Amino acid sequence: MNRLRLILVIGLALIPSVGYAARCDGNFQLVRGSWVSTRYCRAVEIAKVARESGMNVSAETLLRHPSRADEVCRFIDSDIRAHPACEEMHAIFEWAW
């Protein structure tokens, strides 16, 4: 019986905990069953397009450093996939100042 408990405890410890991961589709995040444009998903989209263009940048960097987000948006300005996200990010950062 102790061996069975030990196996069960070890098995449960090895199962990854289920954490919250935002579900994004472009600039939109699924929130309570509705798709909402969020700052996080816009940053993810911009970072994805930037990486495909050769820049090494993460969404977290863009969220923490508005100047870096602005720089990345200027670099990928010609890519239509990031244009709406960059416009919204710029408007938010401009308003925050």
C-alpha positions in Angstrom: 0.0 0.0 0.0 2.8 2.4 0.8 4.4 1.7 -2.5 1.2 2.5 -4.3 0.9 5.9 -2.4 4.5 6.7 -3.3 3.9 6.0 -7.0 0.7 8.1 -6.8 2.5 11.0 -5.1 5.4 10.9 -7.5 3.0 10.7 -10.5 1.0 13.7 -9.3 4.2 15.7 -8.7 5.3 15.1 -12.3 2.1 16.4 -13.8 2.7 20.0 -14.9 0.5 22.4 -13.1 -2.2 24.0 -15.2 -1.4 27.7 -15.4 -3.2 30.5 -17.1 -2.1 31.1 -20.7 -3.7 33.8 -22.6 -5.3 32.6 -25.8 -4.6 35.1 -28.6 -5.7 35.2 -32.2 -3.9 38.1 -33.7 -4.6 41.2 -31.6 -7.5 39.6 -29.8 -7.7 37.5 -26.6 -10.4 35.2 -25.6 -11.9 36.7 -22.4 -14.9 35.1 -20.8 -16.1 33.7 -24.2 -15.6 37.0 -26.1 -12.7 38.1 -28.3 -11.3 41.4 -27.0 -8.3 43.4 -28.3 -5.7 43.4 -25.5 -2.4 45.0 -25.0 -0.8 41.6 -24.3 -2.0 40.1 -27.6 -0.9 43.1 -29.6 2.6 42.8 -28.1 2.6 39.1 -28.9 1.6 39.8 -32.5 4.2 42.6 -32.9 7.0 40.4 -31.4 6.0 37.5 -33.7 6.2 39.6 -36.8 9.5 41.2 -35.7 11.1 37.8 -35.1 10.0 36.7 -38.6 11.7 39.9 -39.9 14.9 39.1 -38.1 14.6 41.0 -34.8 15.2 39.2 -31.6 12.5 40.6 -29.3 9.9 39.2 -26.9 6.4 40.3 -26.1 7.4 40.9 -22.5 10.1 43.3 -23.6 7.6 45.3 -25.6 5.2 45.4 -22.7 7.9 46.6 -20.3 9.7 49.1 -22.5 7.5 51.4 -24.6 10.5 52.9 -26.4 11.5 49.4 -27.6 8.0 48.8 -28.8 8.1 52.0 -30.8 11.5 51.1 -32.3 10.2 47.6 -33.3 7.1 49.1 -34.9 9.2 51.5 -36.9 11.4 48.6 -38.1 8.4 46.4 -39.2 6.2 49.3 -40.3 5.9 48.0 -43.9 4.4 44.7 -42.7 0.6 44.9 -42.8 0.2 42.2 -40.2 1.6 44.4 -37.5 0.2 47.7 -38.6 -3.0 47.7 -36.5 -1.2 46.4 -33.4 1.5 49.0 -33.8 -1.1 51.8 -34.2 -2.9 50.8 -31.0 0.3 50.2 -29.0 1.6 53.7 -30.1 -1.7 55.3 -29.1 -1.7 53.6 -25.7 1.9 54.6 -24.9 1.4 58.1 -26.2 -1.6 58.5 -23.9 0.3 57.1 -20.9 2.9 59.8 -21.2 
